[in-house]
Amino acid sequence: GVFILRKLFEQYTEPNLVLMSYNMGQTGAARLWKEGIYSTPYVENILKYQAEFNEQLEGKEGTN
């Protein structure tokens, strides 16, 4: 999965586009992009988890 994500980040630098392509495949994501849709519930959930993880890391760094 990490290899695929790295390749997608090389192609699409925007995290939303990368996550949509990873989740739906590039063809499925491209269909939504043509309709002006650049985020999905999957994307929002992953970005939420990332924000929570970053907050936890920042909190731990401050206590050392």
C-alpha positions as a LaTeX table, in Angstrom:
\begin{tabular}{lrrr}
\hline
Residue & $x$ (\AA) & $y$ (\AA) & $z$ (\AA) \\
\hline
Gly1 & 0.00 & 0.00 & 0.00 \\
Val2 & 2.81 & 2.43 & 0.83 \\
Phe3 & 4.40 & 1.90 & $-2.58$ \\
Ile4 & 1.09 & 2.68 & $-4.29$ \\
Leu5 & 0.60 & 5.81 & $-2.17$ \\
Arg6 & 4.11 & 7.01 & $-2.99$ \\
Lys7 & 3.45 & 6.58 & $-6.72$ \\
Leu8 & 0.13 & 8.40 & $-6.43$ \\
Phe9 & 1.81 & 11.30 & $-4.58$ \\
Glu10 & 4.29 & 11.54 & $-7.45$ \\
Gln11 & 1.37 & 11.90 & $-9.85$ \\
Tyr12 & $-1.04$ & 13.98 & $-7.74$ \\
Thr13 & 0.50 & 16.21 & $-5.11$ \\
Glu14 & $-2.84$ & 17.05 & $-3.47$ \\
Pro15 & $-3.65$ & 14.62 & $-0.60$ \\
Asn16 & $-7.37$ & 14.54 & $-1.46$ \\
Leu17 & $-6.63$ & 13.40 & $-5.01$ \\
Val18 & $-4.12$ & 10.81 & $-3.82$ \\
Leu19 & $-6.54$ & 9.35 & $-1.28$ \\
Met20 & $-9.43$ & 9.28 & $-3.74$ \\
Ser21 & $-7.25$ & 7.51 & $-6.32$ \\
Tyr22 & $-6.02$ & 5.03 & $-3.73$ \\
Asn23 & $-9.54$ & 4.27 & $-2.50$ \\
Met24 & $-11.48$ & 4.29 & $-5.78$ \\
Gly25 & $-8.84$ & 3.66 & $-8.39$ \\
Gln26 & $-7.70$ & 6.37 & $-10.75$ \\
Thr27 & $-10.56$ & 5.84 & $-13.18$ \\
Gly28 & $-13.23$ & 6.02 & $-10.50$ \\
Ala29 & $-11.69$ & 9.11 & $-8.96$ \\
Ala30 & $-11.35$ & 10.79 & $-12.36$ \\
Arg31 & $-15.10$ & 10.31 & $-12.95$ \\
Leu32 & $-15.85$ & 12.26 & $-9.77$ \\
Trp33 & $-13.28$ & 14.95 & $-10.58$ \\
Lys34 & $-15.08$ & 15.56 & $-13.88$ \\
Glu35 & $-18.20$ & 16.25 & $-11.79$ \\
Gly36 & $-16.26$ & 18.66 & $-9.57$ \\
Ile37 & $-16.08$ & 16.29 & $-6.59$ \\
Tyr38 & $-12.66$ & 16.33 & $-4.93$ \\
Ser39 & $-13.39$ & 14.68 & $-1.61$ \\
Thr40 & $-15.29$ & 11.67 & $-0.28$ \\
Pro41 & $-16.20$ & 10.41 & 3.19 \\
Tyr42 & $-13.17$ & 8.09 & 2.98 \\
Val43 & $-10.85$ & 11.05 & 2.33 \\
Glu44 & $-12.38$ & 13.06 & 5.16 \\
Asn45 & $-11.98$ & 10.14 & 7.60 \\
Ile46 & $-8.33$ & 9.57 & 6.70 \\
Leu47 & $-7.51$ & 13.28 & 6.99 \\
Lys48 & $-9.30$ & 13.37 & 10.35 \\
Tyr49 & $-7.20$ & 10.43 & 11.59 \\
Gln50 & $-4.07$ & 12.17 & 10.35 \\
Ala51 & $-4.96$ & 15.36 & 12.26 \\
Glu52 & $-5.64$ & 13.38 & 15.44 \\
Phe53 & $-2.36$ & 11.50 & 15.08 \\
Asn54 & $-0.46$ & 14.75 & 14.54 \\
Glu55 & $-2.07$ & 16.25 & 17.66 \\
Gln56 & $-0.99$ & 13.22 & 19.70 \\
Leu57 & 2.57 & 13.49 & 18.40 \\
Glu58 & 2.72 & 17.20 & 19.18 \\
Gly59 & 1.45 & 16.58 & 22.70 \\
Lys60 & 4.07 & 13.92 & 23.35 \\
Glu61 & 6.88 & 16.10 & 22.03 \\
Gly62 & 5.92 & 18.88 & 24.41 \\
Thr63 & 6.26 & 16.64 & 27.48 \\
Asn64 & 9.88 & 15.57 & 26.83 \\
\hline
\end{tabular}
